Amino acid sequence: MLLDKLKRRAKVAPQMPADLEAAALQARYVAWRELQPQGRADWPPPAEDVFGEAIAVPDIPAAELNDAALTAALRLKGGVIVRGLISDEKATEVRGYVDRALGLLEDQRAGKAIDGDAGGQAAWRHELRDPDTGELVGPQWRADNAMFGGECSAGDSPHIAEQLVKMYRDAGLTQMIENYLGEQPAVSLEKWTLRCVPPTTNTSWHQDGAFLGTETRTVNVWIALSDCGVDASGLDIVPMHFDEIVETGTGGAYFHWDVGTEVVDRIRGEREILTPVFKPGDAFIFDQFALHRTGVKEGLTKDRYALETWFFAPSHFPPDYHGILV
Ligand SMILES: O=C(O)CCC(=O)C(=O)O
């Protein structure tokens, strides 16, 4: 209700004032919290191999992404690479959001006063707070991530959050994901990440299901916002379909939830690791079982920008995460 009211007001003004943007994001959080979803009993939807058996990770233009392709990619393949999911122009705009959000986070961590609303025009940084208590949402996650640079949550920027929600809707993506999940999706404060990765970043093989859970119903849309895979880190992908979590914490693994290189080599056998070259706006769409890592290699010289958005079925949401209904 509150969200509808805010949307109606937003139609009158082309740019919502900062306080309304912040309230709109809080309303999405409250809308998620108040849901009591059952989830579809007949999930997952049936998949037909529209790509053919020989294809391990399909690579398609955005125009070919539809319900059948998304379902096949997630249920039968190792995900799908989608070329031009958003336009180059849009990717440039979102890259600007990443710089803005990371700049404000850095200022905040340095103890500077944050003018997150840039003169009342837009809420660029307002950490998500519970509207009933005024408490910060996700204090433990905030403490755990306080030392990580180069990334921040879109959920702490009401302006960026609303722009991204609109972008996914305009691209038809939210509806497609809703059709797949069988319910209106929510993103989360914890896994809605604006990222700028330096060439020297660390990396490790992992399946996000090792911490998101195997029963979680989810679709991750990872969008490159700058050229990557050559001078800047892209993604390394084991091109196989998985429906379970492989052995973690052994064979050279760094964290208890990541997968050692020896284990990856054993699993992939003769399969080559896939390291796609991405243009701004290209995407990799996958779920919590895809085995992948940041594609770090010798000779990288450039930072890489990306936007990572995990859409979740509210009925099968990761425990301890905080949702934002989209
Ligand atoms: O952007 C990256 O390099 C990390 C992506 C990743 O590992 C993930 O989405 O789980």
The ligand as an ORCA input file, in Angstrom:
! r2SCAN-3c Opt
* xyz 0 1
  O      32.372    -10.338     -9.509
  C      33.123    -11.234     -9.139
  O      34.266    -11.342     -9.543
  C      32.651    -12.252     -8.152
  C      31.432    -12.925     -8.597
  C      31.096    -14.079     -7.725
  O      31.926    -14.805     -7.287
  C      29.706    -14.353     -7.409
  O      28.824    -13.698     -7.970
  O      29.453    -15.263     -6.594
*
